Amino acid sequence: TEAEAPQEMSEFGIHRECESEPGLCRFTICGALVESHHAHQLYDLIETAVNEGIKEILIDLKKTTFIDSINAGAFVRSFKACTEKGVKFQVKGANRLVGEVFHITGIDTLFSCS
């Protein structure tokens, strides 16, 4: 029989929490970012927040188990969109595996992934 993936790897979600003051929007990503539609979902949510006038985006990766290179590209696209509109872009809480993907792809040179 096929082994089942650990439950935390198979469940995915993005939780959005925005504050009108001081203009911060936090996105908590849970599970593994490994499907191409996850990249589109993340970018669309960030783009919506930026268009709503948010001044700072914080992506919390404490509950993110893994990210593939396609989804890592969504971070670059989101970073560029934020930078163009003067919105601060931060990524926090990356585990070792996620940090390695950001390092291998060079994304960690664009923004801090602590």
C-alpha positions as CSV (number, residue, x, y, z in Angstrom):
1,T,0.0,0.0,0.0
2,E,1.0,3.6,-0.6
3,A,2.2,5.5,2.5
4,E,0.0,8.5,3.3
5,A,1.6,12.0,3.4
6,P,1.8,13.4,6.9
7,Q,-1.3,15.5,7.6
8,E,0.6,18.7,8.1
9,M,2.1,18.3,4.6
10,S,-1.2,17.8,2.8
11,E,-3.2,20.6,4.4
12,F,-2.7,24.1,2.9
13,G,-4.1,27.4,3.8
14,I,-3.4,31.2,3.8
15,H,-4.9,33.2,6.6
16,R,-5.2,36.9,6.0
17,E,-5.3,39.4,8.9
18,C,-5.2,43.1,8.2
19,E,-5.3,46.1,10.5
20,S,-6.5,49.5,9.4
21,E,-3.9,51.0,11.7
22,P,-0.9,50.9,11.2
23,G,-1.7,49.6,7.8
24,L,-0.2,46.1,8.3
25,C,-1.5,43.0,6.6
26,R,-0.2,39.6,7.9
27,F,-0.5,36.4,5.8
28,T,0.0,33.2,7.7
29,I,0.8,30.3,5.4
30,C,0.0,26.8,6.7
31,G,1.2,23.6,5.2
32,A,3.2,23.0,2.0
33,L,3.3,25.4,-0.9
34,V,3.7,22.9,-3.7
35,E,0.7,23.4,-6.1
36,S,0.9,26.0,-8.8
37,H,-2.5,27.5,-7.9
38,H,-1.0,28.3,-4.4
39,A,1.4,30.7,-6.0
40,H,-1.5,32.5,-7.8
41,Q,-3.6,32.5,-4.6
42,L,-0.8,34.1,-2.6
43,Y,0.0,36.8,-5.2
44,D,-3.7,37.6,-5.7
45,L,-4.2,38.1,-1.9
46,I,-1.2,40.3,-1.6
47,E,-2.1,42.3,-4.7
48,T,-5.6,42.9,-3.2
49,A,-4.2,44.1,0.1
50,V,-1.8,46.5,-1.7
51,N,-4.7,47.8,-3.8
52,E,-6.7,48.4,-0.6
53,G,-4.0,50.8,0.6
54,I,-2.0,48.5,3.0
55,K,1.4,49.9,3.7
56,E,3.1,46.8,5.0
57,I,2.9,43.1,4.1
58,L,4.2,40.5,6.6
59,I,4.2,36.8,5.5
60,D,4.5,34.5,8.4
61,L,6.0,31.1,7.5
62,K,6.1,29.5,11.0
63,K,3.4,27.0,10.0
64,T,4.8,26.5,6.5
65,T,6.3,23.0,6.1
66,F,7.8,23.3,2.6
67,I,7.9,25.5,-0.5
68,D,8.8,24.6,-4.0
69,S,10.6,26.8,-6.5
70,I,7.4,27.7,-8.4
71,N,5.8,29.0,-5.3
72,A,9.0,30.7,-4.2
73,G,8.6,32.7,-7.4
74,A,5.3,34.1,-6.1
75,F,7.3,35.7,-3.3
76,V,9.6,37.5,-5.9
77,R,6.5,38.6,-7.9
78,S,4.8,39.9,-4.7
79,F,8.0,41.6,-3.5
80,K,8.3,43.5,-6.8
81,A,4.6,44.5,-6.7
82,C,5.0,45.8,-3.2
83,T,8.2,47.6,-3.9
84,E,6.7,49.3,-7.0
85,K,3.9,50.7,-4.8
86,G,6.1,51.6,-1.8
87,V,4.7,48.9,0.4
88,K,7.1,47.3,2.9
89,F,7.5,43.5,2.3
90,Q,8.7,41.1,5.1
91,V,8.9,37.4,5.4
92,K,9.4,35.9,8.9
93,G,9.5,32.4,10.5
94,A,11.0,30.4,7.6
95,N,12.1,26.9,8.7
96,R,15.4,25.4,7.5
97,L,13.8,23.7,4.4
98,V,12.0,26.9,3.3
99,G,15.2,28.9,4.0
100,E,17.2,26.6,1.9
101,V,14.8,27.0,-1.1
102,F,15.0,30.8,-0.7
103,H,18.8,30.5,-0.5
104,I,19.2,28.2,-3.5
105,T,16.9,30.3,-5.7
106,G,18.7,33.5,-4.5
107,I,15.4,35.0,-3.1
108,D,17.1,35.6,0.2
109,T,19.1,38.3,-1.5
110,L,16.0,40.3,-2.2
111,F,14.5,40.4,1.3
112,S,15.1,38.9,4.7
113,C,13.6,35.5,5.3
114,S,14.2,35.2,9.0
